[in-house]
Amino acid sequence: MEENKVKYTQMNIWKKRKQKVSQDLLDKFVIRDMNAWENLNADLIITDPPFGIEFNGKNGNYHRNVDNVVDGYVEWKISEYGEKIGQLLKCVKKNLKEKGQSLIFSGWNNSNIIHNKIIQTKGLILRGKLYWVYNFAPSCKRRPAHNVYEIYWITKGDNWYYNNRCSTQHCLNGEPNLATLIFKRDYKINMPKYPTRLPFKLLQCLLEHFSKEGDLVFDPLCGSGMIGVVSHILKRDFIMGDLNEKGKIVFEHLLGYYLNKNRLTQSQNLMKW
Ligand SMILES: C[S@@+](CC[C@H](N)C(=O)[O-])C[C@H]1O[C@@H](n2cnc3c(N)ncnc32)[C@H](O)[C@@H]1O
């Protein structure tokens, strides 16, 4: 009862602060199962599947007030993980153009399942793996703490687009190493949060290397819709979906924040490693 009251008050504060963002942009986030997408002909599919670790985003070892974290995150059971990854790869194959490519995130726990499913899928070629190093470990009580995500790079054929330089710190100092990407999580305060939201700069780095302006970017498991926010700002078109309608609340606030239509602030304190 008390918990519901806290949530209700929080929702009202968010509603009051909310500024209008274009309906056209909001409509590009569709509440839809990943299996329902057909023939999008996307240039780039970037997606971050559930981890299969009974995750709900409310764990206390995060840099955030859990009252601000929206619920409704759909996790996958470990018993169904292989089947779900098979469905995700089918979705990638159906919706990627011939010269398109895909980047699929993975935590370390079930990475072997994703790896094996990709190499068993006819019509998709595993080209390599990138590693994203992030600032999670400082708030974990248990040591050593793991703070690396794997990103599987997949193509359909032998032709794909690649741009040698991006405009983030990844390429600004010396020769860029595309195997290891070091980006902090960009925590926000005073706004609804989505568990596992990916940081702006990491997505900017990937979009600038693997796509060009005007390309269609697709994410069938978009959570907060962060990929749409970054795509829009970098002048890529986008379409995305998730089963969790609460993700759209976060998406709308993120658009407001990044398009500078509201006064929400980034916590500088939490940006420290
Ligand atoms: C790791 S999160 C994605 C987070 C996202 N990358 C972000 O930056 O916010 C995985 C998402 O997949 C969604 N999901 C799980 N099963 C799904 C399905 N069958 N169809 C669509 N979305 C699904 C979950 O609700 C969750 O939001």
The ligand as an ORCA input file, in Angstrom:
! r2SCAN-3c Opt
* xyz 0 1
  C      18.070     -5.638    -21.611
  S      16.525     -4.907    -21.910
  C      16.836     -3.715    -23.161
  C      17.354     -2.405    -22.616
  C      17.612     -1.363    -23.709
  N      18.746     -1.744    -24.521
  C      17.797      0.043    -23.176
  O      18.802      0.710    -23.539
  O      16.950      0.493    -22.401
  C      15.636     -6.184    -22.751
  C      14.187     -5.850    -23.054
  O      13.565     -6.897    -23.789
  C      12.150     -6.841    -23.507
  N      11.525     -8.089    -23.983
  C      11.636     -9.344    -23.472
  N      10.995    -10.234    -24.255
  C      10.463     -9.549    -25.298
  C       9.719     -9.926    -26.455
  N       9.394    -11.196    -26.703
  N       9.359     -8.959    -27.340
  C       9.680     -7.641    -27.113
  N      10.388     -7.229    -26.019
  C      10.769     -8.163    -25.122
  C      12.129     -6.603    -22.001
  O      10.892     -6.080    -21.557
  C      13.304     -5.611    -21.837
  O      12.837     -4.288    -21.876
*
